[in-house]
Amino acid sequence: MPTRLALRVLALLFVLVVLPLSFAHATHGPTAEQAAAAMVADGTMECSPAGAVLDCTPTSVNYQWRYGRVSPNTGPLAGVYQQVPAYIEVGYFMDVGDRDWIVRVQSVGCVDSNGVGKFVDTMVSQLTAPGTWGPEVVGECSLYGTLVQNLRATCPSTDCYYSVTGTILGGAFPTPTPAPTPPPVVTPPPVVTPPPTPTLIPTATPSPTPTPSPTPTASPTPSPTPTASPTRTPRPSATPEQTVAGITFAPQPSLAPPDIADDPTGWATSVHGPADVSTDPAAMGVSALLALLLLLFMGFIGELFNNTVKVHYDEIRGWWQKGWLGRLAAAWGGLWKAGP
């Protein structure tokens, strides 16, 4: 049992310590948005753009001496500046909540949170008077710390504080792979397509229109020269005549009335002949099944009707005798039954 517990403790230490250290120098490409999110993670700060940077100020009077700045205000992270109050009793010291805030934010760029915590603890322990500490490379950033106390300033105050500046190293970002230069595009010369050879279509030679021959005009018969006889009257000359041939119109033959029997739209064509009846076994089976169902249905309806009449015969007879049809039938029957 103790051996199993020891193995579990070693596995937990491997996950929490060894794995973060093994990935500390990986190119992770931190962003300003990630640093700003870490600034406001505990709800004590808020960040807003101020030119090219993000200014982060406290949201509560309990954290009135905190201040943070993220550069730039968006995109790849370049650096983070944080300021927390310095307290003094026997010597200077930093509040635990302020220390955790610095470690959380600076670890976004440095990756190595243990290294950031060690740097802050060493800075606080070594700066027994106002001064500077660093710079020191931690993970993928360079950290630089200060302790500031202006003359006659009380601690804590805006003039008595610790500051930590983290500058992101170039190795924190992957080296961009240059895009290969595409080969020049060689535009092939345009292919000139010769125009199609027009196909000559022979033009029909128009036949000459025959010139109508002039109709010969009948020459007038010359009149005879009258004789010198004073008793004879000269005959008038004969007037030429023209004969016009008559046009005979032949009547068109009348159409015979259509035969009704041969009319494709007539009633006779709607009736199928014996040769048109389908002999398909499936069609004949369906027809036989439908006929059998129809017979069963009609037999059932007839039997139902007969049983209904038989059971309610007296009631139906009473309806018949009370109705006007029943009285009329009785009167008609009485006429035939009456004796002479």
Phi, psi and omega per residue, in radians:
M1 nan -0.787 3.096
P2 -1.107 -0.590 -3.140
T3 -1.156 -0.740 3.124
R4 -1.128 -0.706 3.102
L5 -1.114 -0.677 3.131
A6 -1.154 -0.662 3.112
L7 -1.131 -0.686 3.119
R8 -1.130 -0.698 3.124
V9 -1.127 -0.729 3.124
L10 -1.129 -0.682 3.108
A11 -1.124 -0.701 3.116
L12 -1.142 -0.719 3.100
L13 -1.118 -0.627 3.110
F14 -1.116 -0.730 -3.125
V15 -1.202 -0.707 -3.041
L16 -1.460 -0.435 -3.020
V17 -2.033 -0.925 -3.013
V18 -1.223 -0.805 -3.116
L19 -1.086 -0.816 3.087
P20 -1.031 -0.642 3.132
L21 -1.209 -0.597 -3.132
S22 -1.217 -0.466 3.133
F23 -1.732 0.127 -3.037
A24 -1.143 -0.539 -3.071
H25 -1.777 0.300 3.081
A26 -1.344 2.568 3.122
T27 -1.377 1.820 -3.038
H28 -1.862 -0.196 3.060
G29 1.041 1.167 -3.132
P30 -1.181 2.700 -3.124
T31 -2.153 2.798 3.102
A32 -1.141 -0.545 3.126
E33 -1.142 -0.665 3.112
Q34 -1.156 -0.724 3.133
A35 -1.145 -0.719 3.122
A36 -1.123 -0.661 3.111
A37 -1.128 -0.665 3.094
A38 -1.202 -0.569 3.117
M39 -1.049 -0.748 -3.007
V40 -1.787 0.224 -3.033
A41 -1.113 -0.618 -3.095
D42 -1.578 0.076 3.078
G43 1.352 0.188 -3.125
T44 -1.710 -0.181 -3.062
M45 -2.285 2.821 3.003
E46 -2.466 2.521 -3.065
C47 -2.079 2.512 3.104
S48 -2.557 2.594 -3.131
P49 -1.121 2.435 3.052
A50 -2.414 1.487 -3.056
G51 1.273 -2.187 -3.098
A52 -1.548 -0.002 -3.091
V53 -2.186 3.046 3.025
L54 -1.914 2.165 3.050
D55 -1.654 2.283 -3.118
C56 -2.076 2.099 -3.064
T57 -2.155 2.763 -3.099
P58 -1.242 2.649 3.094
T59 -1.764 -0.089 -3.107
S60 -2.372 2.636 3.133
V61 -1.184 -0.333 3.121
N62 -1.197 -0.336 -3.137
Y63 -2.119 0.618 -2.976
Q64 -1.167 -0.332 -3.098
W65 -1.744 0.128 3.043
R66 -1.448 2.645 3.056
Y67 -2.739 2.524 3.107
G68 -2.486 2.704 3.131
R69 -2.538 2.302 3.130
V70 -2.015 2.279 -3.118
S71 -2.203 2.247 -0.120
P72 -1.400 -2.950 -3.101
N73 -1.418 -0.178 3.094
T74 -2.815 2.753 3.094
G75 1.590 -2.813 -3.121
P76 -1.014 2.378 -3.075
L77 -1.314 2.329 3.104
A78 -1.836 -0.672 -3.118
G79 -3.012 2.818 3.138
V80 -2.363 2.337 3.072
Y81 -2.083 2.330 3.120
Q82 -2.345 2.538 -3.109
Q83 -2.382 2.236 3.128
V84 -2.305 2.726 -3.109
P85 -1.222 2.589 3.041
A86 -1.790 2.276 3.112
Y87 -1.805 2.750 -3.101
I88 -2.456 2.269 2.983
E89 -2.248 -1.658 2.986
V90 -1.330 -0.633 3.062
G91 -2.566 -3.039 3.136
Y92 -1.366 2.552 3.052
F93 -2.671 2.892 -3.095
M94 -2.035 2.452 3.099
D95 -1.140 2.537 -3.098
V96 -1.105 -0.700 3.121
G97 -1.112 -0.666 3.093
D98 -1.178 -0.665 3.113
R99 -1.088 -0.796 -3.123
D100 -1.117 -0.614 3.117
W101 -1.118 -0.752 3.124
I102 -1.120 -0.794 -3.103
V103 -1.096 -0.741 -3.108
R104 -1.101 -0.761 -3.069
V105 -1.305 -0.777 -3.105
Q106 -1.197 -0.430 3.134
S107 -1.210 -0.311 3.091
V108 -1.070 -0.743 -3.139
G109 -1.588 -0.593 -3.073
C110 -1.469 -0.420 -3.110
V111 1.273 -0.742 -3.063
D112 -1.479 1.606 -3.120
S113 -1.189 -0.604 3.095
N114 -1.125 -0.701 3.110
G115 -1.141 -0.665 3.104
V116 -1.138 -0.762 3.127
G117 -1.088 -0.694 3.115
K118 -1.134 -0.677 3.120
F119 -1.108 -0.774 -3.111
V120 -1.132 -0.765 -3.134
D121 -1.111 -0.717 3.129
T122 -1.147 -0.716 3.130
M123 -1.067 -0.791 -3.114
V124 -1.151 -0.669 -3.105
S125 -1.299 -0.515 -3.074
Q126 -1.535 -0.516 -3.109
L127 -1.519 1.514 3.081
T128 -1.466 -0.112 3.090
A129 -2.555 2.842 3.132
P130 -0.943 2.337 -3.118
G131 3.098 -2.853 -3.092
T132 -2.188 2.782 3.108
W133 -2.483 2.225 -3.129
G134 1.843 -2.875 0.080
P135 -1.342 2.767 -3.116
E136 -2.465 2.320 3.131
V137 -1.399 2.155 3.107
V138 -2.241 1.979 3.140
G139 1.126 -2.064 -3.108
E140 -1.971 0.491 3.083
C141 -2.522 2.953 3.078
S142 -2.027 2.185 -3.081
L143 -1.862 2.483 -3.138
Y144 -2.454 2.211 -3.077
G145 -2.146 2.735 3.123
T146 -2.484 2.727 2.932
L147 -2.138 2.117 -3.054
V148 -2.075 2.309 2.966
Q149 -2.526 1.902 3.128
N150 -1.218 2.825 -3.088
L151 -1.035 2.302 3.116
R152 1.074 0.301 3.093
A153 -1.462 2.480 3.094
T154 -1.602 2.725 3.130
C155 -2.055 2.350 -0.031
P156 -1.479 2.696 3.078
S157 -2.938 3.137 3.113
T158 -1.221 -0.245 3.135
D159 -1.826 0.176 3.130
C160 -2.430 1.784 -2.994
Y161 -2.728 2.824 2.931
Y162 -1.749 2.543 3.042
S163 -2.332 2.506 3.078
V164 -2.272 2.209 3.114
T165 -2.011 2.182 3.103
G166 -1.958 2.175 3.108
T167 -1.938 2.198 -3.068
I168 -1.332 2.298 3.112
L169 -1.370 2.739 -3.123
G170 -1.122 -0.452 -3.127
G171 -1.244 -0.124 3.128
A172 -1.297 -0.210 -3.098
F173 -2.028 2.404 3.116
P174 -1.150 2.523 3.119
T175 -1.239 2.115 -3.117
P176 -1.151 2.345 3.096
T177 -1.408 2.113 -3.125
P178 -1.113 2.414 3.130
A179 -1.231 2.325 -3.141
P180 -1.110 2.442 3.131
T181 -1.305 2.114 -3.123
P182 -1.162 2.512 3.106
P183 -1.104 2.605 3.139
P184 -1.077 2.455 3.141
V185 -1.467 2.065 3.126
V186 -1.577 2.032 -3.137
T187 -1.501 2.050 3.126
P188 -1.161 2.581 3.120
P189 -1.099 2.563 -3.125
P190 -1.146 2.426 3.114
V191 -1.451 2.113 -3.137
V192 -1.553 2.026 3.131
T193 -1.616 2.102 3.138
P194 -1.129 2.523 -3.138
P195 -1.134 2.540 3.140
P196 -1.117 2.483 3.111
T197 -1.240 2.133 -3.106
P198 -1.168 2.379 3.094
T199 -1.474 2.150 -3.102
L200 -1.428 2.112 3.101
I201 -1.693 2.078 -3.111
P202 -1.075 2.332 3.129
T203 -1.514 2.249 -3.139
A204 -1.131 2.238 3.117
T205 -1.313 2.092 -3.109
P206 -1.163 2.324 3.101
S207 -1.235 2.389 -3.116
P208 -1.140 2.392 3.111
T209 -1.277 2.154 -3.119
P210 -1.109 2.374 3.122
T211 -1.352 2.144 -3.124
P212 -1.104 2.269 3.112
S213 -1.272 2.421 -3.123
P214 -1.155 2.414 3.113
T215 -1.225 2.149 -3.111
P216 -1.133 2.340 3.124
T217 -1.583 2.280 -3.130
A218 -1.076 2.185 3.131
S219 -1.297 2.321 3.130
P220 -1.201 2.416 3.105
T221 -1.216 2.188 3.140
P222 -1.120 2.385 -3.136
S223 -1.288 2.448 3.116
P224 -1.172 2.584 -3.140
T225 -1.280 2.203 3.133
P226 -1.159 2.482 3.085
T227 -1.297 2.899 -3.095
A228 -1.388 0.109 -3.130
S229 -1.221 2.229 -3.089
P230 -1.310 -0.213 -3.062
T231 -1.619 -0.257 -3.089
R232 -1.711 2.335 3.112
T233 -1.587 2.265 -3.121
P234 -1.127 2.410 3.129
R235 -1.330 2.458 3.102
P236 -1.213 2.596 -3.125
S237 -1.209 2.579 -3.123
A238 -1.252 2.338 3.122
T239 -1.423 2.207 -3.138
P240 -1.139 2.471 3.139
E241 -2.054 2.598 3.088
Q242 -2.052 2.357 -3.117
T243 -1.801 2.185 3.126
V244 -1.781 2.143 -3.122
A245 -1.235 2.367 3.137
G246 -1.371 2.614 3.130
I247 -1.795 2.175 -3.121
T248 -1.773 2.163 3.141
F249 -1.654 2.113 3.109
A250 -1.588 2.250 -3.132
P251 -1.176 2.485 3.115
Q252 -1.240 2.467 3.132
P253 -1.208 2.380 3.121
S254 -1.279 2.531 -3.124
L255 -1.364 2.464 3.114
A256 -1.270 2.508 3.127
P257 -1.090 2.483 -3.103
P258 -1.163 2.550 3.092
D259 -1.402 2.140 -3.091
I260 -1.099 -0.609 -3.115
A261 -1.164 -0.492 -3.140
D262 -1.613 0.023 -3.104
D263 -1.254 2.057 -3.099
P264 -1.178 -0.276 -3.139
T265 -1.743 0.115 -3.086
G266 -1.382 3.061 -3.086
W267 -1.214 -0.531 -3.064
A268 -1.089 -0.570 -3.115
T269 -1.322 -0.251 -3.140
S270 -1.389 -0.212 3.134
V271 -1.726 2.152 -3.133
H272 -1.318 2.485 3.058
G273 -1.455 3.028 -3.141
P274 -1.047 -0.572 -3.112
A275 -1.262 -0.311 -3.113
D276 -1.554 -0.107 -3.122
V277 -1.278 2.313 -3.110
S278 -1.276 2.327 3.093
T279 -1.860 0.313 3.122
D280 -1.163 2.202 -3.104
P281 -1.012 -0.644 -3.135
A282 -1.141 -0.789 -3.141
A283 -1.122 -0.733 3.138
M284 -1.163 -0.649 3.105
G285 -1.133 -0.728 3.107
V286 -1.114 -0.729 3.136
S287 -1.113 -0.747 3.140
A288 -1.123 -0.706 3.128
L289 -1.133 -0.701 3.106
L290 -1.143 -0.698 3.124
A291 -1.128 -0.714 3.127
L292 -1.134 -0.737 3.092
L293 -1.103 -0.661 3.125
L294 -1.142 -0.707 3.110
L295 -1.127 -0.755 3.117
L296 -1.108 -0.702 -3.133
F297 -1.146 -0.749 -3.138
M298 -1.170 -0.685 3.105
G299 -1.118 -0.701 3.126
F300 -1.133 -0.765 -3.141
I301 -1.124 -0.725 3.138
G302 -1.138 -0.752 3.133
E303 -1.121 -0.690 3.114
L304 -1.119 -0.709 3.139
F305 -1.147 -0.766 -3.127
N306 -1.107 -0.760 3.138
N307 -1.133 -0.684 3.129
T308 -1.112 -0.754 3.136
V309 -1.153 -0.696 -3.108
K310 -1.135 -0.739 -3.104
V311 -1.213 -0.685 -3.067
H312 -1.865 0.560 -3.065
Y313 -1.089 -0.821 -3.090
D314 -1.098 -0.689 -3.128
E315 -1.187 -0.738 3.116
I316 -1.152 -0.649 3.121
R317 -1.133 -0.678 3.092
G318 -1.103 -0.718 3.089
W319 -1.058 -0.710 -3.090
W320 -1.142 -0.750 -3.099
Q321 -1.242 -0.528 -3.125
K322 -1.393 -0.427 -3.098
G323 -1.348 2.916 -3.111
W324 -1.239 -0.497 3.057
L325 -1.157 -0.683 3.120
G326 -1.148 -0.718 3.132
R327 -1.170 -0.656 3.111
L328 -1.154 -0.709 3.108
A329 -1.142 -0.648 3.120
A330 -1.164 -0.711 3.121
A331 -1.141 -0.709 3.116
W332 -1.129 -0.701 3.099
G333 -1.178 -0.592 3.105
G334 -1.109 -0.580 3.141
L335 -1.101 -0.671 -3.101
W336 -1.386 -0.502 -3.141
K337 -1.448 -0.301 -3.087
A338 -1.132 2.386 3.116
G339 -1.345 3.081 3.122
P340 -1.284 nan nan
